[in-house]
Amino acid sequence: MSTRTAPAGAQEDRSMRHRDWMAAAEEEYRRLGALLAELDAADWARPTDCSEWDVREVVAHLVGAAESTASVRELRRQQKLGRALRPGEADVDGMNAVQVRERADATPEQLRLDLVDAGTRGVRARRRLPGLLRALPIPFGPPLGTRPLGYLTDRIYTRDAWMHRIDIARATGRALALTAAHDGRIVADVVGEWARAHRQPHRLTLTGPAGGTWSAGVGGEEMALDAVEFCRTVSGRAPGAGLLAHPVPF
């Protein structure tokens, strides 16, 4: 197990539970809304680290993803259309393509308002999922295999929104709001999953407001980098070597 030494001022390091993820999801949509409100017309057309999408298309995806969490009917509709649009590919890729294509004519202002609405409804629906349903095993395919539904509705949707806020801030040169209490806990969860995946001795030092130090075993690889860059690396947005080449899903 990788143990953490938290930076001064950070919350006590502990695993996030369902209620914590829902609070984080609410806060993430709030921060996304604040960031999008700062953008000018040119910003919405800027390319992002998501090679197929500019900023407007990233937001279109976020709106569609939030809509899929707000309604089981909408989730199934997106899955069906996605399989037809991207046959043979993972469901998530097809759904992403549908989310962006269906909002190709939406204005930035409409997308911004739609994200507020869909994000609110989506978190409400996710929060109400009973524990037995969240524990339901779902086959995600490689490399994830079978995971509980709650892994998707708690972790992945929240991480996805968080990472796309980073994508948008980087693309537009806007300041990225980071705190230990919010971003630090998301980063800590990513580190935990990364460490469980590779199970090798290590000492990882992440800098910045969302950082901390984690270690496991002795004599392992020592790494030091910015906390956001660590997450960009394990998400596949930046190249990684050694233990940093082990991916974490977002």
C-alpha positions as CSV (number, residue, x, y, z in Angstrom):
1,M,0.0,0.0,0.0
2,S,1.2,3.5,-0.8
3,T,1.1,5.8,2.2
4,R,0.8,9.5,2.0
5,T,2.4,12.4,3.8
6,A,0.0,15.3,3.2
7,P,1.1,18.9,2.8
8,A,0.5,21.4,5.5
9,G,-3.1,22.6,5.4
10,A,-4.5,19.6,3.6
11,Q,-7.3,17.5,4.9
12,E,-6.5,14.3,6.6
13,D,-5.8,11.7,3.9
14,R,-8.6,9.2,3.7
15,S,-10.4,7.3,1.1
16,M,-13.3,9.2,-0.6
17,R,-16.7,7.7,-0.1
18,H,-19.9,8.2,-2.2
19,R,-20.9,11.4,-0.4
20,D,-17.4,12.8,-0.8
21,W,-17.4,12.1,-4.6
22,M,-20.8,13.8,-4.9
23,A,-19.6,16.9,-3.1
24,A,-16.5,16.9,-5.3
25,A,-18.6,16.6,-8.4
26,E,-20.8,19.5,-7.4
27,E,-17.7,21.6,-6.7
28,E,-16.1,20.6,-10.0
29,Y,-19.1,21.7,-12.0
30,R,-19.0,25.0,-10.0
31,R,-15.4,25.5,-10.9
32,L,-16.0,24.6,-14.5
33,G,-18.8,27.1,-14.7
34,A,-16.6,29.9,-13.3
35,L,-13.8,29.0,-15.8
36,L,-16.2,29.0,-18.8
37,A,-17.6,32.4,-17.8
38,E,-14.1,33.9,-18.2
39,L,-13.7,32.7,-21.8
40,D,-13.9,35.0,-24.8
41,A,-15.1,34.0,-28.3
42,A,-11.6,33.1,-29.5
43,D,-11.0,30.8,-26.5
44,W,-13.8,28.4,-27.5
45,A,-12.1,27.5,-30.7
46,R,-8.7,26.8,-29.2
47,P,-7.3,23.3,-29.6
48,T,-6.9,21.2,-26.4
49,D,-4.9,18.2,-25.3
50,C,-7.8,16.1,-26.5
51,S,-6.6,15.9,-30.1
52,E,-10.0,15.5,-31.7
53,W,-11.6,18.4,-29.8
54,D,-11.3,22.1,-29.3
55,V,-12.6,23.9,-26.2
56,R,-16.2,24.1,-27.5
57,E,-16.2,20.4,-28.3
58,V,-14.8,19.5,-24.9
59,V,-17.7,21.4,-23.3
60,A,-20.2,19.7,-25.6
61,H,-18.8,16.3,-24.4
62,L,-19.2,17.4,-20.8
63,V,-22.8,18.5,-21.3
64,G,-23.6,15.2,-23.0
65,A,-21.8,13.1,-20.3
66,A,-23.7,15.0,-17.6
67,E,-27.0,14.3,-19.4
68,S,-26.2,10.6,-19.6
69,T,-25.8,10.5,-15.8
70,A,-29.1,12.3,-15.2
71,S,-31.2,9.8,-17.0
72,V,-30.9,6.0,-17.6
73,R,-33.0,6.5,-20.8
74,E,-30.6,9.1,-22.1
75,L,-27.6,6.8,-21.2
76,R,-29.0,4.0,-23.2
77,R,-29.9,6.2,-26.1
78,Q,-26.3,7.5,-26.3
79,Q,-25.0,3.9,-26.0
80,K,-27.2,2.7,-28.9
81,L,-26.3,5.7,-31.2
82,G,-22.7,5.4,-30.3
83,R,-22.5,1.8,-31.2
84,A,-24.0,2.6,-34.6
85,L,-21.7,5.6,-35.1
86,R,-18.5,3.8,-33.9
87,P,-19.1,0.1,-34.5
88,G,-16.5,-2.2,-32.9
89,E,-15.2,0.6,-30.6
90,A,-15.7,0.9,-26.9
91,D,-19.1,2.3,-25.8
92,V,-17.5,5.3,-24.3
93,D,-15.9,6.4,-27.6
94,G,-19.1,6.1,-29.4
95,M,-21.0,8.0,-26.7
96,N,-18.4,10.8,-26.7
97,A,-18.8,11.1,-30.5
98,V,-22.5,11.3,-30.2
99,Q,-22.3,13.9,-27.4
100,V,-20.2,16.2,-29.5
101,R,-22.0,15.7,-32.8
102,E,-25.4,16.4,-31.4
103,R,-24.2,19.7,-30.1
104,A,-22.3,20.8,-33.2
105,D,-24.6,23.9,-33.6
106,A,-24.8,24.9,-30.0
107,T,-23.4,28.3,-29.1
108,P,-20.8,28.6,-26.3
109,E,-23.3,30.5,-24.2
110,Q,-25.9,27.7,-24.6
111,L,-23.3,25.1,-23.8
112,R,-22.3,26.9,-20.7
113,L,-25.9,27.2,-19.5
114,D,-26.6,23.6,-20.4
115,L,-23.6,22.4,-18.4
116,V,-25.0,24.1,-15.3
117,D,-28.3,22.5,-15.8
118,A,-27.2,19.0,-16.8
119,G,-24.4,18.9,-14.2
120,T,-26.9,19.7,-11.4
121,R,-29.4,17.1,-12.5
122,G,-26.6,14.5,-13.1
123,V,-25.1,14.9,-9.6
124,R,-28.6,14.7,-8.1
125,A,-29.3,11.4,-9.9
126,R,-25.8,10.0,-9.1
127,R,-26.2,10.9,-5.4
128,R,-29.5,9.0,-5.2
129,L,-28.1,5.7,-6.6
130,P,-28.6,3.1,-3.8
131,G,-25.6,1.3,-2.5
132,L,-26.7,-2.1,-3.9
133,L,-26.9,-0.6,-7.4
134,R,-23.5,1.2,-7.1
135,A,-22.0,-2.2,-6.1
136,L,-23.4,-3.9,-9.2
137,P,-20.4,-5.3,-11.3
138,I,-20.2,-3.9,-14.8
139,P,-17.9,-5.2,-17.5
140,F,-15.9,-2.2,-18.8
141,G,-13.6,-4.2,-21.1
142,P,-9.9,-4.0,-21.1
143,P,-7.9,-2.6,-19.4
144,L,-10.4,-2.1,-16.6
145,G,-12.2,-5.4,-16.6
146,T,-15.2,-5.6,-14.4
147,R,-15.8,-2.8,-11.9
148,P,-18.7,-1.7,-9.7
149,L,-21.1,0.8,-11.2
150,G,-20.1,3.2,-8.5
151,Y,-16.6,3.3,-9.9
152,L,-18.0,4.9,-13.0
153,T,-20.6,7.2,-11.4
154,D,-18.4,8.3,-8.5
155,R,-14.8,8.4,-9.6
156,I,-14.7,8.4,-13.4
157,Y,-17.3,11.1,-14.1
158,T,-15.8,13.3,-11.5
159,R,-12.3,12.7,-12.7
160,D,-13.4,13.3,-16.3
161,A,-14.8,16.7,-15.5
162,W,-11.8,17.6,-13.4
163,M,-9.3,16.7,-16.1
164,H,-11.3,18.5,-18.8
165,R,-11.2,21.7,-16.6
166,I,-7.4,21.3,-16.8
167,D,-7.6,20.8,-20.6
168,I,-9.6,24.0,-20.9
169,A,-7.4,26.1,-18.6
170,R,-4.3,25.0,-20.5
171,A,-5.8,25.6,-23.9
172,T,-6.9,29.1,-23.0
173,G,-4.1,30.2,-20.7
174,R,-6.5,30.8,-17.9
175,A,-5.6,30.4,-14.2
176,L,-6.4,26.9,-12.8
177,A,-8.1,27.1,-9.4
178,L,-6.5,24.4,-7.2
179,T,-7.0,23.6,-3.5
180,A,-5.8,20.8,-1.2
181,A,-9.4,20.2,0.1
182,H,-10.8,19.6,-3.4
183,D,-8.2,18.9,-6.0
184,G,-5.8,17.3,-3.5
185,R,-8.3,14.6,-2.7
186,I,-8.9,13.8,-6.3
187,V,-5.2,13.6,-7.0
188,A,-4.7,11.4,-3.9
189,D,-7.3,9.0,-5.2
190,V,-5.6,8.9,-8.6
191,V,-2.3,8.2,-6.9
192,G,-3.8,5.4,-4.9
193,E,-5.2,3.7,-8.0
194,W,-1.9,4.1,-9.8
195,A,0.0,2.5,-7.0
196,R,-2.4,-0.4,-6.7
197,A,-2.1,-1.0,-10.4
198,H,1.7,-1.3,-10.6
199,R,2.4,-2.5,-7.0
200,Q,6.1,-1.5,-7.1
201,P,8.1,0.2,-4.5
202,H,8.2,4.0,-5.1
203,R,8.5,7.4,-3.6
204,L,6.3,10.0,-5.3
205,T,6.5,13.7,-4.5
206,L,3.9,15.9,-6.2
207,T,4.2,19.7,-5.9
208,G,1.6,22.4,-6.0
209,P,-1.6,22.9,-3.9
210,A,-3.0,19.5,-4.9
211,G,0.3,17.7,-4.1
212,G,1.8,15.5,-1.3
213,T,4.3,12.7,-0.9
214,W,3.5,9.0,-1.2
215,S,5.8,6.0,-0.7
216,A,5.7,2.2,-0.6
217,G,8.4,-0.3,0.0
218,V,12.1,0.5,-0.2
219,G,14.6,1.0,-3.0
220,G,11.9,1.9,-5.6
221,E,11.8,4.6,-8.2
222,E,11.8,8.1,-6.9
223,M,9.7,10.7,-8.8
224,A,9.0,14.4,-8.3
225,L,6.7,16.5,-10.5
226,D,3.8,18.8,-10.4
227,A,0.5,17.2,-9.2
228,V,-1.4,18.3,-12.3
229,E,1.4,17.1,-14.6
230,F,1.3,13.7,-12.8
231,C,-2.4,13.3,-13.6
232,R,-1.9,14.5,-17.2
233,T,0.8,11.9,-17.6
234,V,-1.0,8.9,-16.2
235,S,-4.1,10.0,-18.2
236,G,-2.1,9.7,-21.4
237,R,-1.9,13.4,-22.1
238,A,1.8,13.7,-21.5
239,P,4.5,11.0,-22.1
240,G,5.6,9.0,-19.1
241,A,8.5,6.6,-18.4
242,G,9.1,4.0,-15.8
243,L,6.2,3.8,-13.3
244,L,4.7,6.9,-14.7
245,A,3.9,4.9,-17.8
246,H,1.2,3.0,-15.9
247,P,-2.2,4.5,-17.0
248,V,-5.1,5.5,-14.8
249,P,-8.5,5.9,-16.3
250,F,-10.2,9.3,-16.4
